[in-house]
Structure formats: C-alpha cells, structure tokens
Amino acid sequence: MTDVDNNSNICKILGSNIKKIRTLEGISQEKLAEKIGKSAHFISVLERGESGLSISTVIDICNALNTDPNTIFACAFANSNSCTDNFLNKSLSNFDDKDKDMVSYLVNYIIGSK
C-alpha cells in the first residue's frame, strides 16, 4: 500500500469515527463546525475522508464532542483492535437505563447461545 493510499484510508477512518461520535452526541455538522470555528463544508469533507486534520483540530473536535482522541483514532493504527469497543462504549454511555438493560439482555442471550 502506498503512502497516498494509507493516508486516504486513515482520513476515511478518522472521518467515519468523527461522524459516528457526532451522530451519537446528536450534534449537526453545522453545530460542530460552529463549536470548532470551522465551516460546515469542512466538517462534511472531513467526515467523507477527503481531508486530513491538524492536531489542534483533533483537540477542538474532542472537546466539542465530549470524547477522547482514542475514540477518534480507533482503527487508524495497525495494532488497534478496539474499533468496535470504542464505538460500543461511546454508544452505551448515551443509553438510558432501559436501553442498557436491553443491551445487557441481548449480550447474555448471545453468550448463552454459544
């Protein structure tokens, strides 16, 4: 894989992760853009993986989305195996008690059927 291909894949991963987190937080592209002092077009391009981002923008996005860099960079590294874990943890933190009980029931069901 060339450096260009690798960078493109990383941009797509980061963009996808940012979109997932933004959506879980219930924040529009416009609102995120406003919070970090960028345009909604920038957020759109970023989430599609068509642009990279600076460290300062990563920090701004983390602060705006109440998340950490590990969640944004999930699956971007060769030794990263926590992609799904980070997504599930972030999702669960937004669930109410009833939804958490339902997920717990489903997990127990799945584990019991193996």
ZIVEN-V519908 format. One record per run of one state. SS is the DSSP state (H for helix, E for strand, L for the rest). FROM is the first residue (numbers start at 1). TO is the last residue. If there is no record, write none. Layout:
SS&FROM&TO ; SS&FROM&TO
//
This chain:
L&1&2 ; H&3&25 ; L&26&28 ; H&29&36 ; L&37&39 ; H&40&47 ; L&48&54 ; H&55&65 ; L&66&68 ; H&69&72 ; L&73&82 ; H&83&93 ; L&94&96 ; H&97&112 ; L&113&114
//
